[in-house]
Amino acid sequence: MATRSRYLLHRVLAGVRAHTVCCHSSTLTPSQGRLLQRPPLRHLSCSLSLSRSNSTTTGPSSLSFRSHTCGELRTHHVGEKVTLCGWVQYLRQDLFVILRDFSGLTQVLIPQEDSAGHLKAVLCDLTAESVVKVTGTVRPRPAGQENKAMPTGDIEILAESVEVLNVCQKLPFEIKDFVKKSESLRMQYRYLDLRSSQMQQNLRLRSELVMKMREYLCKVHGFVDVETPTLFKRTPGGAKEFVVPSREPGRFYSLPQSPQQFKQLLMVAGVDRYFQMARCYRDEGSKPDRQPEFTQVDIEMSFVDQAGIMSLVEGLIQSSWPAEKGPINVPFQTMTYEEAMRDYGVDKPDTRFSMKLMDLSDLFSSTDVEFLRSVLSQPEGSVQAVCVPSGAKLLAGKDLETLKQTAKTQFDQELSVVLVKADGTLKSPLKKLLSASTTEELLQRTAANPGDLLLIAAGSLHSVRPLLGNLRLQCAQLLESCGLSVRDPSAFHFLWVVDFPLFLPKENEPEQLESAHHPFTAPLPEDTQLLYTEPHKVRGQHYDLVLNGCEIGGGSIRIHKASEQLHVLKNILKEDPSLLSHLLQALDFGAPPHGGIALGLDRLVSILVGASSIRDVIAFPKSFRGHDLMSCAPDFVSEEDLKSYHISVKWPTEQEGGGEEGK
């Protein structure tokens, strides 16, 4: 059997190597042939006497055909004989081949002597993205021909031999960062898109970040890396989950939204400090910062409070932060949920710029403006404003209409737009309704200058704040499109948001409550008794980490007593406790106080590299509609294959909006 296996392996390798072309320059040694020839085959055996590579034993070129990478050669390598492997970026004037690998580019000089005719012919016939192995001598570029924009721009390789390892056929797009490709084309040919230098840098920065995080958690704080199951059962509340059929009729697994229950059970088990780079799944549509499958840095600790988790995460990020991004200072700024909503209108504020919300309710409390007076007479009625610096001067009429349309369509609110003209007077339908004294006080309270724009909204506090919070961000984008610098793209502003409400009214059933975070979050100690009397007033031990206006992490101290957890599930959330009977039982068997956090790795890396979407930091992401355009997943399964799972497909009719969904 072993003899037959070796024979088959020999035949396969022979077939692969039959496509390899090798050529040497006759200017090297008399013994080297000038004709294209197939290299001799290495005969494999099961003994340990296989021939070894002459490459270095460590580093990026260890154990490979090459001696160096394409991006590492410098002037101190001049005179060395080197071997490079990579892809042909392009040919220039039949004089140079630009060779590329993950590390960068190197210029390979094509010999022009008649004696190297065959070598020249092979090099000049190469197509872009063909894979080659080039051996040659490093030499300095002629004076005046250096390329300072290229790390290897002071040297070049005089080619002495070349092996064409694979010839590339016509590509669907060029592998160059400046060539614009549609996202769908990039997803369809993701393995080609990943060859670009930007994508290579993104993946390598992500890898380095994860490695440093592992070292910090394991070596500095004694955490244990534990893998948890992917096949689980449905969790009450939260996002929609993917279901996986089993061979037992009517029984399904669920893919976990996070390892939340498992990491709590590990604390009950006495593991004490757990983490993993966890794959998580949510059956939701994709957004620029969201995918159906994603990765989070999942952490849980026993015998810890909120301050301990926050200090751990600050140290984790500081220790793994790329040096080239500049230092970050700890501790991070902390803000309560109420402060965030009051000043920014959102619970994940971008603190790189001001433009804070202002409460003008008292200013208009005795107003003659009927609609304002009507609003302020209602419970929680409020008048709020945002001052947009230079907004009146820079934003066009269509921009102002866009802001009004956003208020109307997304928030069902009316928006009053007030422009402060160069002479300090107002341009707005409100102008004739305001007295001179009210107008003067309005300008003073908002610190509005000539050329500024005021956005004023009146309504329920819980609707007006989110509206202006959204418009604040929209105005920042509009001002930046006009050339004004509002948010520094090189700045990284971390922020903790704490003291969230533990429960919120359900959107469709306001009389019912749902968890603001998840049902396992513990209340603040001083609010614990309110769980049994006024649960809507309870604040939770929940903390979010925000970076430049994006939530990159969220966690909490957990409920560790079974009776309290049962009350939350059964009496407040109206969930079936039997779905979590295993967890409730575990909490009754001596669960320690514990808490944790999950950091969104994809979001963190995308902000670090300045990517507009997390798809640019994931090797094989899903499309905006949750499809894998490369393999055409999800795919159809035959009725025969579905039989063993006791499943049949009910196809939607045209009236139900059927038809094949586009990509």
C-alpha positions as CSV (number, residue, x, y, z in Angstrom):
1,M,0.0,0.0,0.0
2,A,2.8,2.4,0.9
3,T,4.6,1.7,-2.4
4,R,1.4,2.4,-4.4
5,S,0.9,5.7,-2.4
6,R,4.5,6.8,-3.2
7,Y,4.0,5.9,-6.9
8,L,0.7,8.0,-7.1
9,L,2.3,10.9,-5.3
10,H,5.2,10.8,-7.8
11,R,2.8,10.9,-10.7
12,V,0.9,13.8,-9.3
13,L,4.0,15.9,-8.7
14,A,5.3,15.0,-12.2
15,G,2.1,16.4,-13.7
16,V,2.4,19.6,-11.7
17,R,6.1,20.2,-12.5
18,A,5.5,19.5,-16.2
19,H,4.0,23.0,-16.5
20,T,7.1,24.7,-15.0
21,V,9.6,26.4,-17.4
22,C,13.1,27.1,-16.4
23,C,15.7,29.3,-18.1
24,H,19.2,30.4,-17.3
25,S,21.5,33.0,-18.7
26,S,24.6,31.6,-20.5
27,T,26.5,34.5,-19.2
28,L,26.8,32.9,-15.8
29,T,28.8,29.7,-16.2
30,P,29.6,27.6,-19.3
31,S,27.8,24.6,-17.9
32,Q,24.4,26.3,-17.7
33,G,22.2,25.7,-20.8
34,R,20.5,28.4,-22.7
35,L,17.5,26.4,-23.9
36,L,14.2,26.2,-22.0
37,Q,14.2,22.9,-20.1
38,R,12.2,21.1,-17.5
39,P,14.0,20.8,-14.2
40,P,14.7,17.4,-12.9
41,L,12.1,15.8,-10.6
42,R,12.8,15.1,-7.0
43,H,12.0,11.6,-6.1
44,L,10.1,11.4,-2.8
45,S,10.3,8.6,-0.3
46,C,9.0,8.0,3.2
47,S,12.5,8.2,4.7
48,L,13.7,11.3,6.6
49,S,16.5,11.9,4.1
50,L,14.6,14.4,2.0
51,S,16.8,17.2,0.7
52,R,16.5,20.5,2.6
53,S,16.0,24.0,1.3
54,N,18.9,26.3,1.3
55,S,16.7,29.2,2.6
56,T,17.0,30.7,6.1
57,T,15.6,28.8,9.1
58,T,13.5,31.6,10.5
59,G,11.7,34.7,9.2
60,P,9.4,35.3,6.3
61,S,11.7,33.4,3.8
62,S,12.3,30.3,6.0
63,L,11.7,26.9,4.5
64,S,10.8,28.3,1.1
65,F,12.3,28.6,-2.5
66,R,13.3,32.2,-1.9
67,S,16.2,33.7,0.0
68,H,14.5,37.1,0.5
69,T,11.1,38.7,0.1
70,C,10.4,41.3,-2.6
71,G,10.1,44.2,-0.1
72,E,13.2,43.7,2.1
73,L,16.2,44.3,-0.2
74,R,18.2,47.5,0.5
75,T,21.6,48.9,-0.5
76,H,23.4,46.8,2.1
77,H,22.4,43.7,0.1
78,V,24.3,45.0,-3.0
79,G,26.5,42.2,-4.4
80,E,24.5,39.4,-2.9
81,K,23.0,36.6,-5.0
82,V,19.3,36.3,-4.1
83,T,16.3,34.3,-5.1
84,L,12.9,36.0,-5.2
85,C,9.4,34.4,-5.8
86,G,6.4,36.4,-6.6
87,W,3.9,37.8,-9.1
88,V,4.7,40.0,-12.1
89,Q,3.2,43.4,-11.4
90,Y,4.1,44.7,-14.8
91,L,6.8,44.9,-17.5
92,R,8.4,48.2,-18.5
93,Q,9.9,48.8,-22.0
94,D,11.2,45.2,-22.2
95,L,13.9,46.4,-19.7
96,F,12.4,45.7,-16.3
97,V,10.1,43.3,-14.6
98,I,8.5,44.6,-11.4
99,L,8.1,41.6,-9.1
100,R,5.6,41.7,-6.2
101,D,4.8,39.6,-3.1
102,F,3.1,40.4,0.2
103,S,6.0,42.5,1.4
104,G,6.4,44.9,-1.6
105,L,8.0,45.4,-5.0
106,T,11.4,44.8,-6.5
107,Q,12.7,45.9,-9.9
108,V,14.3,43.0,-11.9
109,L,16.6,44.1,-14.7
110,I,16.3,42.0,-17.9
111,P,19.7,41.2,-19.4
112,Q,20.1,42.8,-22.8
113,E,23.2,40.8,-24.0
114,D,22.8,38.5,-27.0
115,S,24.1,35.6,-25.0
116,A,21.1,36.0,-22.7
117,G,18.5,36.0,-25.5
118,H,16.4,33.1,-24.2
119,L,16.3,34.5,-20.7
120,K,15.2,37.9,-22.1
121,A,12.6,36.2,-24.3
122,V,11.1,34.4,-21.3
123,L,11.0,37.5,-19.1
124,C,9.6,39.7,-21.9
125,D,6.8,37.2,-22.7
126,L,5.6,37.2,-19.1
127,T,2.0,38.2,-18.5
128,A,0.9,40.3,-15.5
129,E,0.3,38.2,-12.4
130,S,2.2,35.2,-13.7
131,V,4.1,33.5,-10.9
132,V,7.9,33.3,-11.2
133,K,11.1,32.5,-9.3
134,V,14.0,34.8,-10.2
135,T,17.6,34.4,-9.2
136,G,20.1,37.3,-9.7
137,T,22.5,39.7,-8.1
138,V,21.6,42.8,-6.2
139,R,23.1,46.0,-7.6
140,P,22.6,49.7,-7.1
141,R,20.4,51.5,-9.5
142,P,22.2,54.0,-11.8
143,A,22.5,57.5,-10.4
144,G,19.4,59.5,-11.0
145,Q,17.2,56.4,-11.5
146,E,16.4,55.8,-7.9
147,N,12.8,55.7,-6.8
148,K,12.4,57.3,-3.4
149,A,8.7,56.4,-3.3
150,M,9.6,52.7,-3.3
151,P,11.3,51.1,-0.3
152,T,13.5,49.0,-2.6
153,G,13.9,51.9,-5.0
154,D,17.7,52.2,-4.5
155,I,18.5,48.7,-5.8
156,E,17.6,46.3,-8.6
157,I,18.2,42.7,-9.4
158,L,20.2,41.7,-12.4
159,A,18.3,38.5,-13.5
160,E,20.5,35.4,-14.0
161,S,17.8,32.7,-14.2
162,V,14.1,32.5,-14.1
163,E,11.5,29.8,-13.4
164,V,8.0,30.4,-14.6
165,L,5.9,28.6,-12.0
166,N,2.5,29.5,-13.4
167,V,1.3,31.6,-16.4
168,C,-1.6,33.9,-15.6
169,Q,-4.5,34.2,-18.0
170,K,-6.5,37.4,-18.6
171,L,-7.8,38.8,-15.3
172,P,-11.2,40.4,-14.6
173,F,-9.4,43.4,-13.2
174,E,-5.9,44.7,-12.6
175,I,-4.2,44.1,-9.3
176,K,-3.4,47.7,-8.5
177,D,-4.7,49.8,-5.6
178,F,-5.6,52.8,-7.8
179,V,-7.8,50.7,-10.1
180,K,-11.4,51.1,-9.0
181,K,-13.4,47.9,-8.8
182,S,-17.0,47.4,-7.8
183,E,-17.5,45.7,-4.5
184,S,-19.4,42.8,-6.1
185,L,-16.5,42.2,-8.5
186,R,-14.1,42.3,-5.6
187,M,-16.2,39.8,-3.7
188,Q,-16.6,37.5,-6.7
189,Y,-12.8,37.3,-7.2
190,R,-11.8,37.8,-3.6
191,Y,-8.6,35.7,-4.0
192,L,-7.4,38.3,-6.5
193,D,-8.6,41.3,-4.5
194,L,-6.5,40.0,-1.6
195,R,-3.3,40.4,-3.6
196,S,-3.6,44.2,-3.4
197,S,-1.1,45.8,-1.1
198,Q,-3.8,47.5,1.0
199,M,-5.6,44.2,1.7
200,Q,-2.3,42.5,2.5
201,Q,-1.5,45.2,5.0
202,N,-5.0,45.0,6.5
203,L,-4.8,41.3,7.1
204,R,-1.3,41.4,8.5
205,L,-2.1,44.3,10.9
206,R,-5.1,42.3,12.1
207,S,-2.9,39.2,12.7
208,E,-0.3,41.2,14.7
209,L,-3.1,42.8,16.8
210,V,-4.6,39.4,17.6
211,M,-1.2,38.0,18.5
212,K,-0.4,40.8,20.9
213,M,-3.8,40.5,22.5
214,R,-3.3,36.8,23.1
215,E,0.1,37.5,24.7
216,Y,-1.3,40.2,26.9
217,L,-4.2,38.2,28.2
218,C,-2.3,34.9,28.7
219,K,1.1,36.1,29.8
220,V,0.3,39.3,31.7
221,H,-3.1,38.4,33.3
222,G,-3.3,34.6,33.3
223,F,-6.3,34.1,31.0
224,V,-7.1,30.7,29.4
225,D,-8.0,30.4,25.7
226,V,-11.1,28.1,25.6
227,E,-13.0,27.2,22.5
228,T,-16.8,26.9,22.8
229,P,-19.3,25.1,20.6
230,T,-20.7,26.5,17.4
231,L,-23.8,24.3,17.4
232,F,-26.1,25.4,20.3
233,K,-29.7,26.1,21.0
234,R,-31.9,29.2,20.6
235,T,-31.3,32.1,23.1
236,P,-34.2,34.1,24.3
237,G,-34.3,37.7,23.0
238,G,-31.5,39.4,21.1
239,A,-30.8,39.2,17.3
240,K,-32.2,36.6,15.0
241,E,-30.2,33.4,14.9
242,F,-29.2,31.0,12.1
243,V,-30.8,27.6,12.6
244,V,-29.1,24.3,11.6
245,P,-31.3,21.2,11.0
246,S,-30.5,17.9,12.8
247,R,-31.5,14.4,11.7
248,E,-34.0,14.3,14.5
249,P,-37.4,15.4,13.2
250,G,-38.3,19.0,14.3
251,R,-35.1,19.5,16.2
252,F,-32.7,22.3,15.2
253,Y,-29.5,23.8,16.4
254,S,-28.8,27.5,16.5
255,L,-25.5,29.2,15.7
256,P,-24.6,31.4,18.7
257,Q,-24.8,35.2,18.5
258,S,-22.0,35.0,21.0
259,P,-20.6,32.5,23.5
260,Q,-22.4,34.4,26.3
261,Q,-23.9,31.4,28.2
262,F,-20.8,29.2,27.7
263,K,-18.4,31.8,29.2
264,Q,-20.7,32.3,32.2
265,L,-20.7,28.5,32.6
266,L,-16.9,28.5,32.5
267,M,-16.9,30.9,35.4
268,V,-19.2,28.5,37.3
269,A,-16.7,25.8,36.4
270,G,-13.9,27.7,38.1
271,V,-11.9,28.5,35.0
272,D,-11.7,32.0,36.5
273,R,-10.3,33.9,33.4
274,Y,-11.5,33.0,29.9
275,F,-11.0,34.4,26.5
276,Q,-11.3,33.4,22.8
277,M,-11.3,34.9,19.4
278,A,-14.9,33.8,18.9
279,R,-16.8,33.4,15.7
280,C,-20.3,34.7,16.1
281,Y,-23.4,34.6,13.8
282,R,-26.5,36.8,13.4
283,D,-29.2,36.4,10.8
284,E,-29.3,40.1,10.0
285,G,-28.7,42.1,6.8
286,S,-25.1,43.3,6.3
287,K,-24.1,46.9,6.9
288,P,-20.7,48.6,6.5
289,D,-20.0,47.7,10.1
290,R,-21.9,44.4,10.4
291,Q,-21.8,40.9,8.9
292,P,-23.8,37.8,9.3
293,E,-20.6,36.1,10.7
294,F,-18.1,38.1,12.6
295,T,-15.3,37.8,15.1
296,Q,-15.2,39.2,18.7
297,V,-12.5,39.1,21.4
298,D,-14.6,37.4,24.0
299,I,-13.6,37.9,27.7
300,E,-15.0,36.8,31.0
301,M,-13.5,37.0,34.6
302,S,-14.6,35.9,38.0
303,F,-14.5,38.0,41.2
304,V,-14.3,41.3,39.3
305,D,-16.2,44.6,39.2
306,Q,-16.9,47.0,36.4
307,A,-13.7,49.0,37.0
308,G,-11.6,45.9,36.8
309,I,-13.0,44.9,33.4
310,M,-12.5,48.4,32.1
311,S,-8.9,48.6,33.3
312,L,-8.2,45.2,31.7
313,V,-9.5,46.3,28.3
314,E,-7.6,49.6,28.4
315,G,-4.4,47.7,29.1
316,L,-5.3,45.2,26.4
317,I,-5.8,47.9,23.7
318,Q,-2.8,49.9,24.8
319,S,-0.4,46.9,24.7
320,S,-1.6,45.7,21.3
321,W,-1.9,49.1,19.6
322,P,0.2,49.5,16.5
323,A,3.2,51.8,17.1
324,E,2.7,53.5,13.8
325,K,-0.7,54.8,14.9
326,G,0.8,56.8,17.7
327,P,0.3,56.3,21.5
328,I,-3.0,56.1,23.2
329,N,-3.6,57.4,26.7
330,V,-5.4,55.6,29.5
331,P,-7.7,55.7,31.3
332,F,-10.3,56.4,28.6
333,Q,-12.9,59.1,29.1
334,T,-16.1,57.9,30.8
335,M,-19.6,59.2,30.2
336,T,-22.9,58.1,31.5
337,Y,-25.7,57.1,29.1
338,E,-27.7,60.1,30.1
339,E,-24.8,62.5,29.5
340,A,-24.3,60.9,26.0
341,M,-27.9,61.3,25.0
342,R,-28.1,64.8,26.5
343,D,-25.0,66.2,24.7
344,Y,-24.8,64.1,21.5
345,G,-28.2,62.5,21.0
346,V,-26.7,59.0,20.6
347,D,-25.3,56.4,23.0
348,K,-22.1,56.1,21.0
349,P,-21.0,59.7,20.5
350,D,-18.1,60.7,18.2
351,T,-16.2,63.0,20.5
352,R,-13.7,64.2,17.9
353,F,-15.9,67.2,17.3
354,S,-18.2,69.3,19.4
355,M,-21.6,70.5,18.0
356,K,-23.4,69.4,21.1
357,L,-27.1,69.4,21.6
358,M,-28.6,72.4,23.6
359,D,-31.9,72.4,25.5
360,L,-33.8,75.6,24.7
361,S,-37.1,74.6,26.4
362,D,-36.9,77.3,29.0
363,L,-36.2,79.9,26.3
364,F,-39.4,79.1,24.5
365,S,-41.5,78.3,27.6
366,S,-43.4,81.6,27.3
367,T,-43.3,81.8,23.5
368,D,-46.2,82.9,21.3
369,V,-45.2,80.2,18.7
370,E,-48.2,77.9,18.9
371,F,-46.5,74.6,17.9
372,L,-43.7,75.1,20.4
373,R,-46.1,76.0,23.1
374,S,-48.1,72.8,22.3
375,V,-45.0,70.6,22.5
376,L,-43.8,72.0,25.8
377,S,-47.2,71.4,27.4
378,Q,-46.8,67.7,26.8
379,P,-45.0,65.3,29.2
380,E,-41.3,65.2,28.3
381,G,-41.9,67.9,25.7
382,S,-38.6,69.6,24.7
383,V,-37.1,72.1,22.3
384,Q,-33.5,71.2,21.3
385,A,-31.0,72.7,19.0
386,V,-27.6,72.1,17.3
387,C,-25.3,74.9,16.0
388,V,-23.5,73.9,12.8
389,P,-20.4,76.2,12.4
390,S,-20.2,77.7,8.9
391,G,-23.3,75.7,8.0
392,A,-25.2,78.7,6.5
393,K,-22.2,79.7,4.5
394,L,-21.1,76.2,3.2
395,L,-24.3,74.1,2.9
396,A,-26.4,74.5,-0.2
397,G,-30.2,74.6,-0.4
398,K,-30.3,70.9,-1.4
399,D,-28.3,70.0,1.7
400,L,-30.8,71.7,3.9
401,E,-33.6,69.9,2.2
402,T,-31.9,66.6,2.7
403,L,-31.7,67.3,6.5
404,K,-35.4,68.2,6.6
405,Q,-36.2,65.0,4.6
406,T,-34.2,62.9,7.0
407,A,-36.1,64.4,10.0
408,K,-39.4,63.7,8.2
409,T,-38.9,60.2,6.8
410,Q,-36.7,58.6,9.5
411,F,-38.0,60.3,12.6
412,D,-41.4,61.6,11.7
413,Q,-40.4,65.1,13.0
414,E,-40.4,68.6,11.6
415,L,-37.1,70.4,11.5
416,S,-36.7,74.2,11.7
417,V,-33.6,75.5,9.8
418,V,-32.3,78.9,10.9
419,L,-29.5,80.5,9.0
420,V,-27.4,83.3,10.6
421,K,-26.7,85.8,7.9
422,A,-23.4,87.8,7.6
423,D,-25.1,90.8,9.3
424,G,-26.2,88.7,12.2
425,T,-29.9,88.6,11.3
426,L,-31.8,85.4,10.8
427,K,-33.2,83.8,7.7
428,S,-35.9,81.4,8.7
429,P,-39.7,81.0,8.8
430,L,-39.3,81.3,12.5
431,K,-37.9,84.8,12.3
432,K,-41.3,86.6,12.2
433,L,-42.6,84.5,15.1
434,L,-39.7,85.4,17.5
435,S,-39.4,88.7,19.4
436,A,-36.2,90.7,19.2
437,S,-35.3,89.7,22.8
438,T,-35.9,86.0,22.1
439,T,-33.8,86.2,18.9
440,E,-31.0,87.9,20.8
441,E,-31.1,85.3,23.6
442,L,-31.2,82.5,21.0
443,L,-28.0,83.7,19.4
444,Q,-26.3,84.1,22.8
445,R,-27.4,80.7,24.2
446,T,-26.3,78.8,21.0
447,A,-23.1,80.9,20.5
448,A,-24.1,81.2,16.9
449,N,-22.0,83.5,14.7
450,P,-22.6,84.9,11.3
451,G,-22.5,82.1,8.7
452,D,-23.6,79.5,11.2
453,L,-26.6,77.2,10.9
454,L,-29.1,76.4,13.7
455,L,-31.2,73.2,13.6
456,I,-34.1,73.3,16.0
457,A,-36.5,70.5,16.7
458,A,-39.4,70.2,19.1
459,G,-41.1,67.1,20.5
460,S,-40.7,64.3,23.0
461,L,-37.3,64.3,24.5
462,H,-36.8,60.6,23.5
463,S,-37.5,61.4,19.8
464,V,-35.8,64.9,19.5
465,R,-32.5,63.8,20.9
466,P,-31.9,60.9,18.5
467,L,-33.0,63.1,15.6
468,L,-30.5,65.9,16.3
469,G,-27.9,63.3,17.1
470,N,-28.3,61.8,13.6
471,L,-28.3,65.2,11.9
472,R,-25.2,66.2,13.9
473,L,-23.3,63.4,12.2
474,Q,-24.9,64.1,8.8
475,C,-23.8,67.8,9.0
476,A,-20.3,66.7,9.8
477,Q,-20.2,64.6,6.6
478,L,-21.7,67.5,4.6
479,L,-19.2,70.0,5.9
480,E,-16.3,67.6,5.1
481,S,-17.6,67.2,1.6
482,C,-17.3,71.0,1.3
483,G,-13.6,70.8,2.3
484,L,-14.0,71.7,6.0
485,S,-12.0,69.6,8.4
486,V,-14.4,68.4,11.2
487,R,-13.3,65.0,12.3
488,D,-9.5,64.2,12.3
489,P,-9.1,60.9,10.5
490,S,-5.8,60.2,12.3
491,A,-7.3,60.8,15.8
492,F,-8.5,57.9,18.0
493,H,-11.0,59.0,20.7
494,F,-11.9,56.2,23.0
495,L,-14.9,56.6,25.3
496,W,-16.6,54.4,27.9
497,V,-20.4,54.8,28.1
498,V,-21.9,53.5,31.4
499,D,-25.1,53.4,33.5
500,F,-27.4,52.3,30.7
501,P,-31.0,51.6,31.5
502,L,-31.4,47.8,32.2
503,F,-34.7,47.6,30.3
504,L,-36.3,49.6,27.5
505,P,-39.9,49.6,26.2
506,K,-40.5,47.3,23.3
507,E,-40.8,49.2,20.0
508,N,-44.1,47.5,19.0
509,E,-45.4,46.9,22.5
510,P,-44.3,49.9,24.7
511,E,-46.1,48.5,27.7
512,Q,-43.7,45.5,27.6
513,L,-40.0,45.7,28.5
514,E,-37.0,44.1,26.8
515,S,-33.3,44.0,27.8
516,A,-31.3,47.0,26.7
517,H,-28.2,44.8,26.6
518,H,-29.1,41.1,27.3
519,P,-31.0,39.3,30.0
520,F,-27.9,38.3,32.0
521,T,-26.8,41.9,32.9
522,A,-26.9,42.7,36.6
523,P,-28.5,45.9,37.9
524,L,-26.5,48.5,39.7
525,P,-26.4,47.5,43.4
526,E,-28.3,50.6,44.5
527,D,-31.0,49.8,41.9
528,T,-31.5,46.1,42.8
529,Q,-34.7,46.6,44.8
530,L,-36.3,48.5,41.9
531,L,-36.3,45.2,39.9
532,Y,-39.2,44.1,42.0
533,T,-41.1,47.4,42.1
534,E,-40.2,49.7,39.2
535,P,-38.0,47.8,36.7
536,H,-38.2,50.5,34.0
537,K,-36.1,52.7,36.3
538,V,-33.3,50.2,36.9
539,R,-29.8,51.0,35.6
540,G,-27.6,48.1,34.6
541,Q,-23.9,47.4,35.2
542,H,-23.4,47.6,31.4
543,Y,-20.6,49.4,29.7
544,D,-19.9,50.1,26.0
545,L,-16.6,51.0,24.5
546,V,-16.8,53.6,21.7
547,L,-14.1,54.6,19.3
548,N,-14.7,57.6,17.0
549,G,-18.4,57.2,17.2
550,C,-18.5,53.4,16.6
551,E,-19.3,50.9,19.3
552,I,-16.4,48.5,19.3
553,G,-17.2,46.6,22.5
554,G,-19.9,46.0,25.1
555,G,-20.0,44.0,28.3
556,S,-21.5,43.9,31.8
557,I,-21.3,42.4,35.2
558,R,-23.6,39.4,35.2
559,I,-26.4,38.2,37.4
560,H,-24.9,35.4,39.4
561,K,-27.8,34.4,41.6
562,A,-30.4,32.0,40.1
563,S,-33.4,33.6,41.9
564,E,-32.6,37.0,40.5
565,Q,-32.0,35.7,37.0
566,L,-35.3,33.7,37.1
567,H,-37.2,36.9,38.2
568,V,-35.8,38.9,35.3
569,L,-36.6,36.2,32.7
570,K,-40.1,35.2,34.0
571,N,-41.6,38.3,35.5
572,I,-40.0,41.2,33.6
573,L,-39.1,39.9,30.2
574,K,-41.9,37.3,30.0
575,E,-39.5,34.7,28.6
576,D,-39.8,31.0,29.0
577,P,-37.2,30.1,31.7
578,S,-37.1,26.5,30.6
579,L,-35.0,27.6,27.6
580,L,-32.2,28.5,30.1
581,S,-32.8,25.8,32.7
582,H,-29.1,24.6,32.4
583,L,-27.8,28.1,33.1
584,L,-30.3,28.7,36.0
585,Q,-29.3,25.4,37.5
586,A,-25.6,26.3,37.2
587,L,-26.1,29.6,39.0
588,D,-27.6,27.6,41.9
589,F,-24.5,25.4,42.2
590,G,-22.2,28.1,43.5
591,A,-21.6,30.7,40.8
592,P,-19.0,33.3,41.6
593,P,-19.6,37.0,40.9
594,H,-18.4,37.5,37.3
595,G,-18.4,39.9,34.4
596,G,-16.9,40.3,30.9
597,I,-16.9,42.1,27.6
598,A,-16.8,41.3,23.9
599,L,-14.7,43.5,21.6
600,G,-15.7,43.7,17.9
601,L,-12.4,42.8,16.2
602,D,-13.6,43.5,12.7
603,R,-14.8,47.0,13.7
604,L,-11.6,47.8,15.6
605,V,-9.3,46.9,12.8
606,S,-11.4,48.7,10.2
607,I,-11.1,51.9,12.2
608,L,-7.4,51.4,12.6
609,V,-6.8,51.1,8.9
610,G,-9.3,53.7,7.9
611,A,-11.5,51.3,6.0
612,S,-15.1,52.3,5.2
613,S,-16.4,48.8,5.7
614,I,-15.4,45.8,7.9
615,R,-15.4,43.8,4.7
616,D,-12.0,45.3,3.9
617,V,-10.5,43.7,7.0
618,I,-12.1,40.2,6.6
619,A,-10.5,37.7,4.3
620,F,-13.7,36.2,2.9
621,P,-16.6,38.4,3.9
622,K,-20.3,38.2,2.8
623,S,-21.8,40.7,0.5
624,F,-24.2,43.5,1.5
625,R,-27.0,41.0,1.2
626,G,-25.2,38.3,3.1
627,H,-24.1,36.3,0.1
628,D,-20.8,34.7,-0.8
629,L,-20.4,35.9,-4.4
630,M,-17.3,33.8,-4.9
631,S,-18.9,30.4,-4.2
632,C,-22.5,31.4,-4.7
633,A,-23.5,30.6,-1.1
634,P,-26.2,30.2,0.1
635,D,-27.0,27.5,-2.4
636,F,-29.9,25.2,-3.1
637,V,-30.1,21.7,-1.6
638,S,-31.9,18.9,-3.4
639,E,-35.1,17.4,-2.0
640,E,-33.3,14.1,-1.7
641,D,-30.6,15.6,0.6
642,L,-33.3,17.3,2.7
643,K,-35.2,14.1,3.4
644,S,-32.7,13.0,6.0
645,Y,-33.4,16.2,7.9
646,H,-37.2,15.8,7.6
647,I,-37.4,19.2,5.8
648,S,-39.3,20.3,2.7
649,V,-39.2,23.8,1.1
650,K,-42.3,25.9,0.9
651,W,-41.6,28.1,-2.2
652,P,-43.1,31.6,-1.9
653,T,-45.8,32.6,-4.4
654,E,-45.6,35.7,-6.5
655,Q,-48.2,37.4,-4.2
656,E,-45.8,36.7,-1.3
657,G,-43.0,38.5,-3.0
658,G,-41.3,35.4,-4.4
659,G,-38.8,35.1,-7.1
660,E,-35.0,34.6,-6.8
661,E,-33.3,37.2,-4.7
662,G,-30.5,39.1,-6.4
663,K,-27.0,39.3,-5.1
